[in-house]
Amino acid sequence: MQDLALAKVLDIQYPIIVAPMFLVSNEAMLIAACEFGATAAVPSLNYRTPEELRKALRRVRSATNKAFGVNLIVNKSNIHMQEHLKICLEEGVDYFITSLGNPKQVIEESHKQGVKVFCDVVDEKYAKKVVDLGCDGLVAVNSGAGGHAGSIPVTVLVPMLKEKFPGVPVISAGGIANGKALLAVEVLGADGFQIGTPFIATKEAPVSEEYKKAIIDYHAEDVVMTSKLSGTPCTVIATDYVKKIGTEQNPIEKFLNENRQLKKYAKMLTHYKGMKLLENAAFQASYKSVWCAGPSLEFSKEISSVKDILQSLVHSYEEEKNSRFSRPAKL
Ligand SMILES: Cc1cc2nc3c(=O)[nH]c(=O)nc-3n(C[C@H](O)[C@H](O)[C@H](O)COP(=O)(O)O)c2cc1C
């Protein structure tokens, strides 16, 4: 995998991004991934104030000269976007991962400083938009991803984007938790990998032990989509609390979210309440357990470290590759 495009573009050994995860990613995860020879990105919104973001980026930059990134939400809901972009560029971030909205400004300003921009995409239409804007790669978020998953399976999404946009690196995001998956996605044509869920159950992650334990105890079939947290459906573990509140907006919420005059405020309220729920559940024991994760939690067996997970991914990938592709050809 070391010769895949992402490794070359970022000058790293392994083309693996430890994914940006709201409330979960932190400086320790970034530094551990970089030290291993991979990379990681943190959502700028994980920091409450611009000063906290700046300090965190300085800590990472002083600990490593390897490439690390920041995830910027580029739609109107992120009122801090301009300031965060400026801080990241001043503090020497190597790349951005943009999600939602229009990344035009991020691409233009980053390229002036040689900073790369990868854009989250879930379909061809949006991919075309960001390729036309000049992005440096597509993060292809498939239907098996944790968070705001796409609707297209990896077996279709990656080959489709490679075919439609030749020469544009495609980083596959969703459902990767072992060497078999890495190899399979490489065979599909991916130029790099973005992996989130397995890194929630790590000693570096700042979230509660209950959340980490849930990643280990629950199974793939326990992961469901909810539209209760924001306008965009998101994957969560079906805890008793999630089952109790349901995963669909109730008729009043639906009415308000569709009403022409009120929908702007209703969406803001849903988003605010959803983020508060996630935040409270992420950091403390609470019966209101709303934990975001993807179905690849199936393969998490213990609380580990970022380095150990990366090591095991690379090791199992190499074993798999050797056992499958170095057999003598049958006549
Ligand atoms: C807990 C959690 C939080 C996430 N938060 C964000 C986020 O803030 N921004 C973003 O672009 N993607 C976010 N994602 C998506 C990841 O960046 C990544 O694409 C996804 O985790 C890949 O799928 P996997 O979890 O199956 O590895 C999140 C995913 C999870 C599991």
The ligand as an SDF file (V2000), in Angstrom:
LIG
                    3D

 31 33  0  0  0  0  0  0  0  0999 V2000
  -17.8640    9.2240   16.0770 C   0  0  0  0  0  0  0  0  0  0  0  0
  -17.6920    9.7520   14.6830 C   0  0  0  0  0  0  0  0  0  0  0  0
  -17.6370   11.1270   14.4810 C   0  0  0  0  0  0  0  0  0  0  0  0
  -17.4340   11.6290   13.1820 C   0  0  0  0  0  0  0  0  0  0  0  0
  -17.3180   12.9720   13.0110 N   0  0  0  0  0  0  0  0  0  0  0  0
  -17.0150   13.4800   11.7840 C   0  0  0  0  0  0  0  0  0  0  0  0
  -16.7950   14.8750   11.6030 C   0  0  0  0  0  0  0  0  0  0  0  0
  -16.8640   15.6730   12.5430 O   0  0  0  0  0  0  0  0  0  0  0  0
  -16.5170   15.3010   10.3540 N   0  0  0  0  0  0  0  0  0  0  0  0
  -16.4180   14.4430    9.2800 C   0  0  0  0  0  0  0  0  0  0  0  0
  -16.1500   14.8880    8.1590 O   0  0  0  0  0  0  0  0  0  0  0  0
  -16.6210   13.1200    9.4270 N   0  0  0  0  0  0  0  0  0  0  0  0
  -16.8910   12.6290   10.6470 C   0  0  0  0  0  0  0  0  0  0  0  0
  -17.0510   11.2670   10.8150 N   0  0  0  0  0  0  0  0  0  0  0  0
  -16.7890   10.3790    9.6740 C   0  0  0  0  0  0  0  0  0  0  0  0
  -15.3010    9.9580    9.6550 C   0  0  0  0  0  0  0  0  0  0  0  0
  -14.4740   11.0570    9.3740 O   0  0  0  0  0  0  0  0  0  0  0  0
  -15.0270    8.8390    8.6480 C   0  0  0  0  0  0  0  0  0  0  0  0
  -15.3540    9.2240    7.3460 O   0  0  0  0  0  0  0  0  0  0  0  0
  -15.7720    7.5590    9.0160 C   0  0  0  0  0  0  0  0  0  0  0  0
  -15.5890    7.2900   10.3900 O   0  0  0  0  0  0  0  0  0  0  0  0
  -15.2810    6.3600    8.2110 C   0  0  0  0  0  0  0  0  0  0  0  0
  -16.0510    5.2470    8.5070 O   0  0  0  0  0  0  0  0  0  0  0  0
  -15.6860    4.1470    9.6440 P   0  0  0  0  0  0  0  0  0  0  0  0
  -16.1360    4.7480   10.9240 O   0  0  0  0  0  0  0  0  0  0  0  0
  -16.4710    2.9760    9.2370 O   0  0  0  0  0  0  0  0  0  0  0  0
  -14.1950    3.9270    9.5920 O   0  0  0  0  0  0  0  0  0  0  0  0
  -17.2950   10.7490   12.0850 C   0  0  0  0  0  0  0  0  0  0  0  0
  -17.3920    9.3510   12.3040 C   0  0  0  0  0  0  0  0  0  0  0  0
  -17.5650    8.8600   13.5840 C   0  0  0  0  0  0  0  0  0  0  0  0
  -17.6150    7.3870   13.8030 C   0  0  0  0  0  0  0  0  0  0  0  0
  1  2  1  0
  2  3  1  0
  2 30  2  0
  3  4  2  0
  4  5  1  0
  4 28  1  0
  5  6  2  0
  6  7  1  0
  6 13  1  0
  7  8  2  0
  7  9  1  0
  9 10  1  0
 10 11  2  0
 10 12  1  0
 12 13  2  0
 13 14  1  0
 14 15  1  0
 14 28  1  0
 15 16  1  0
 16 17  1  0
 16 18  1  0
 18 19  1  0
 18 20  1  0
 20 21  1  0
 20 22  1  0
 22 23  1  0
 23 24  1  0
 24 25  2  0
 24 26  1  0
 24 27  1  0
 28 29  2  0
 29 30  1  0
 30 31  1  0
M  END
$$$$
